[in-house]
Amino acid sequence: MSGFTSDVVTAPGVYKGISDIEYHSDRSTLSSSGARRLLAPSTPAEFKWGQDHPQAPKTEYDVGHAAHTLILGEGADIVRIDADKWTTNAVKEQVAAVRADGKLPLKPSDYDDVHAMAEAIKSHPIAAALFADGEPELSMYHQDPETGVSMRTRPDWLTETNGRACIVDYKTSTSAAPEHFSKSVDDYGYHVQDAWYSDAARALGISDNPDFLFVVQSKTAPYLVNVFELDEEAKQIGRDLVRSGVRAYADCTRTGRWPAHPIDIHRISLPRWAASKHQMEGSTL
């Protein structure tokens, strides 16, 4: 459980130049996304299956990855494929060759979109200032003092705001509206990510109290941008979930047991919003 067994990472610290493949294929350390897969509504069994059966990156994330590359200046080279449909054998072979070369193929419309997204970031005064100076995709490794679990972290961007370290996470979305992103925080565990990355910064002596900001951008024109900071309640819930995830991982690795859902007949209710909706509709009859 403890220790770093990677050929590259042998001790806690901040590392530059670790490739995406090296970072994401590391099975000796626990990541923020891994911790989230250990927690409900997922299960340790699903986490373990994912560890044992690594999947190729989904092409549906190509636009987001390309936007990251343009904005952070780090990532796979982007290649425009001059075909709107990738159905012919010739185009399929071209796309496959680009991917085999470690590059990112995009359709013309997607290629234009990601460049327009990068320009929109430059036009947003807060986002532009955050990305004006900093370090992209540093790989951070430390050990949890309570459990000895080895942990890894890879922030999109590390900079300073008001003389204090600031971790910046760039996300693309269907909407940059506050109410939409608030739901995404809960759906995807972004508050866990906030707590995880902040803990790493503290453990490695980067900052005792780092800022953490989300730069969120819509993937559709006009590619609107918003910058968010979680409130203290969300941050505390994130910290609590980090502890739950790390302890679950420590327990599973110690016992060799990766539990799935409890074997039982489960009595369930409608979500609260569905019951409230029914009550409201009933009151109008």
Protein Blocks (a to p, Z undefined) as FASTA:
>chain_A
ZZcfbfklmcgcddehiafklmmmpckbccfklmmmmpcfbdfklmmmmmmmccdddfkl
mmmmmmmmmmnopacddddddbfbffbfklmmmmmmmmmnopacddfklmmmmmmmmmmm
mmpmklmmmmmgccehiacddddfklopacddddfbdcdeehiacdddddddfbfcfklm
mmmmmmnopmmmmmmmmmmmmmnomafbdcdddddddfbdehiacdddddfklmmmmmmm
mmmmmmmmmmmmmnopacddddddddddddfklmmmmmmmmmmZZ
